[in-house]
Amino acid sequence: MTTALLAGFGLGLSLIVAIGAQNLFVLRQGIRREYALAVAAVCAVSDAALIALGVSGLGFVLHSAPWLVTAVRWAGFAFLLCYGVLAARRALRGSGEALVVDGATPVATARETAHPRRDGQRDAPSRHECPVSPDAGAAAAVAAPAPAVAAPARLLPVLATCLALTWLNPHVYLDTVFLLGSVASTHGADRWWFAGGAATASVVWFFALALGARYLGRWLATPRAWRILDGVIAVVMIAIAVSLVWPA
């Protein structure tokens, strides 16, 4: 029992820890701090369902009907290509997106912005200058331009994208259903313990990725950093899309 559990955990983790469409999406949502735990939960539950299907013998059914894998392959190609093109568009044009992290520098008042002092002190108003009242300074601070912050996405579109990246990727079926299902069958009566270990690896990985990604926010507090990240995502997504059908 323990041997099968640990074997499933090790093999499942080795198959998940790789740069792919699903991991990049979880990473991006974790950095944005938008529904990261919900996305991680969807990925973990999807993996558990696929593992259960593979252990129950669905892999042999799909092996006898290769047209199903071909259909998923082309659907995944179309979706990943569109997602990569959208990421490339954000990288080239820029969306003004940035993170507002804790401990951000407070916005200066109009007086401090117009007449900065190196020692941090304010100059006394001259006799040709009207003093700035606290109310006027607060109003100017509110009117001062702030870094652009991306509007939060809605939950359902985010989860729909996560499901598409998971279930329209034929590599998921090859690794999770075929490979894990085949290896699990070698453990005989303990095959479900093997499946439990593999599913546990998915839970540990996705939640660790979603929670750990938020610590990268300090390096992604500028629109330029997000354009670089979107550029990397675009390259990886388009490369994965092409690999699905080349050669087809």
C-alpha positions in Angstrom: 0.0 0.0 0.0 2.7 2.5 1.0 4.9 1.5 -1.9 2.1 2.1 -4.4 1.1 5.4 -2.8 4.7 6.7 -2.9 5.2 5.4 -6.4 2.1 7.2 -7.6 3.1 10.4 -5.8 6.6 10.4 -7.4 5.5 9.6 -10.9 2.6 12.0 -10.8 4.8 14.8 -9.5 7.4 14.1 -12.2 4.8 14.4 -14.9 3.3 17.7 -13.6 6.4 19.7 -12.8 7.1 21.0 -16.3 6.6 24.2 -18.2 3.2 23.8 -19.9 0.0 25.6 -20.7 -1.7 24.6 -17.5 1.2 25.5 -15.2 1.7 28.8 -16.8 -2.0 29.7 -16.4 -1.9 28.8 -12.7 1.3 30.8 -12.3 -0.2 33.9 -14.0 -3.4 33.8 -11.9 -1.3 33.3 -8.8 0.8 36.4 -9.6 -2.3 38.4 -10.4 -3.9 37.1 -7.1 -7.1 36.4 -9.0 -9.0 33.2 -8.1 -5.6 31.4 -7.7 -7.0 28.9 -5.2 -10.1 28.2 -7.4 -7.9 27.6 -10.4 -5.6 25.3 -8.5 -8.7 23.4 -7.2 -10.0 23.0 -10.8 -6.6 21.7 -12.0 -6.3 19.3 -9.1 -9.8 17.9 -9.4 -9.4 17.6 -13.2 -6.2 15.6 -12.7 -7.8 13.4 -10.1 -10.7 12.7 -12.5 -8.3 11.9 -15.4 -6.2 9.6 -13.1 -9.3 7.8 -12.0 -10.4 7.3 -15.6 -7.0 6.0 -16.5 -6.9 3.5 -13.6 -10.5 2.3 -14.4 -9.4 1.4 -17.9 -10.5 4.3 -20.1 -7.0 4.4 -21.6 -7.7 1.2 -23.4 -11.0 2.5 -24.7 -9.2 5.7 -26.1 -6.5 3.5 -27.6 -9.1 1.7 -29.6 -10.6 4.9 -30.8 -7.7 7.1 -32.0 -10.0 9.6 -33.7 -11.0 10.9 -30.2 -7.4 11.9 -29.5 -7.1 13.5 -33.0 -10.2 15.6 -32.3 -8.8 16.7 -29.0 -5.5 17.5 -30.6 -6.9 19.9 -33.1 -9.2 21.5 -30.6 -6.3 22.0 -28.3 -4.2 23.5 -31.1 -6.9 26.1 -32.0 -7.4 27.1 -28.3 -3.7 27.3 -27.4 -3.0 29.2 -30.6 -5.7 31.8 -29.8 -4.5 32.1 -26.2 -0.9 32.6 -27.4 -1.9 35.2 -29.9 -3.8 37.2 -27.3 -0.8 37.0 -24.9 1.5 38.2 -27.8 -0.9 41.1 -28.4 -0.7 42.1 -24.8 3.1 41.9 -24.9 3.5 44.0 -28.0 0.9 46.7 -27.3 0.9 46.7 -23.6 -2.2 46.9 -21.4 -0.8 49.2 -18.7 -1.2 46.4 -16.3 0.7 46.4 -13.0 0.4 45.1 -9.5 -0.4 47.1 -6.4 1.7 45.5 -3.7 1.7 46.1 0.0 3.9 48.8 1.2 3.6 50.9 -1.9 4.9 54.5 -1.8 2.2 56.9 -0.8 1.1 59.5 -3.3 2.6 62.9 -2.7 0.6 66.0 -2.3 0.6 68.7 -5.0 2.9 70.9 -3.0 5.5 68.1 -2.5 5.3 67.0 -6.1 5.9 70.5 -7.4 8.6 71.4 -4.9 10.5 68.3 -3.8 13.2 68.6 -1.2 16.1 66.2 -0.8 15.9 66.3 3.0 12.2 65.4 2.9 11.1 68.7 4.4 8.6 71.1 2.9 9.6 74.6 2.0 7.7 77.4 3.8 5.3 79.3 1.4 6.8 82.5 0.1 5.0 85.8 0.3 4.0 85.5 -3.4 2.6 82.1 -2.9 -0.7 81.0 -1.3 -0.4 78.2 1.2 -1.9 74.9 0.3 -4.7 73.8 2.6 -4.9 70.2 3.8 -8.2 69.7 1.9 -6.6 71.0 -1.4 -3.6 68.8 -0.9 -5.8 65.7 -0.4 -7.9 66.6 -3.4 -4.7 66.9 -5.5 -3.4 63.6 -4.2 -6.6 61.9 -5.3 -6.4 63.6 -8.7 -2.8 62.6 -9.2 -2.3 59.9 -11.8 -1.8 56.4 -10.4 -0.3 53.4 -12.0 -2.8 51.6 -14.2 -4.2 48.5 -12.5 -5.9 45.8 -14.6 -9.6 45.3 -13.9 -10.2 42.0 -12.1 -11.5 39.2 -14.3 -14.7 37.4 -13.6 -14.6 33.9 -12.0 -16.5 31.9 -14.7 -14.4 33.0 -17.7 -11.2 32.2 -15.7 -12.4 28.8 -14.7 -13.6 28.1 -18.3 -10.1 29.0 -19.6 -8.6 26.7 -17.0 -10.9 23.8 -18.0 -10.1 24.3 -21.6 -6.3 24.3 -21.0 -6.7 21.1 -19.1 -9.2 19.0 -21.0 -8.2 20.2 -24.6 -4.6 19.2 -24.1 -3.9 15.8 -25.6 -0.7 15.5 -23.6 -2.9 15.3 -20.5 -4.5 12.1 -21.8 -1.2 10.6 -22.9 0.5 11.2 -19.6 -2.4 11.0 -17.1 -4.8 8.5 -18.7 -2.5 6.3 -20.7 0.8 6.3 -18.8 -0.5 6.6 -15.2 -3.2 4.1 -16.0 -0.8 1.6 -17.4 1.7 1.9 -14.5 -1.2 1.7 -12.0 -2.3 -1.6 -13.5 1.1 -3.1 -12.5 0.3 -2.6 -8.8 -2.7 -5.0 -9.0 -5.0 -4.5 -6.0 -3.1 -1.5 -4.8 -3.6 0.4 -8.1 -6.1 2.8 -6.4 -3.5 3.6 -3.8 -1.2 4.5 -6.7 -3.9 6.7 -8.1 -4.4 8.4 -4.7 -0.6 9.2 -4.6 -0.7 10.6 -8.1 -3.8 12.7 -7.2 -2.1 14.0 -4.0 0.9 15.1 -6.1 -1.4 17.2 -8.2 -3.0 18.8 -5.2 0.4 19.6 -3.6 1.9 21.0 -6.8 -1.0 23.2 -8.0 -1.7 24.8 -4.6 2.0 25.3 -4.0 2.3 27.0 -7.4 -0.7 29.2 -6.9 0.3 30.3 -3.4 4.0 30.7 -4.1 3.4 32.7 -7.3 2.2 35.7 -5.3 5.7 36.3 -3.9 6.8 37.2 -7.5 4.5 40.2 -7.4 7.3 42.6 -6.2 9.1 41.9 -9.5 6.0 42.4 -11.6 4.8 45.8 -10.3 5.4 47.6 -13.6 3.7 47.3 -17.0 7.0 46.5 -18.6 7.5 43.4 -16.4 4.0 42.1 -17.4 4.7 42.6 -21.0 7.8 40.4 -20.7 5.8 37.8 -18.8 3.0 37.8 -21.5 5.7 37.5 -24.2 7.1 34.3 -22.5 3.6 33.0 -22.1 2.9 33.7 -25.8 6.0 31.8 -27.0 5.3 28.8 -24.8 1.6 28.6 -25.7 2.2 28.9 -29.5 5.1 26.4 -29.3 2.9 23.9 -27.5 0.1 24.5 -30.0 2.4 23.8 -32.9 3.8 20.7 -31.3 0.3 19.2 -31.0 -0.1 19.1 -34.8 3.5 19.0 -36.2 3.8 16.6 -37.6 0.1 15.6 -37.5 
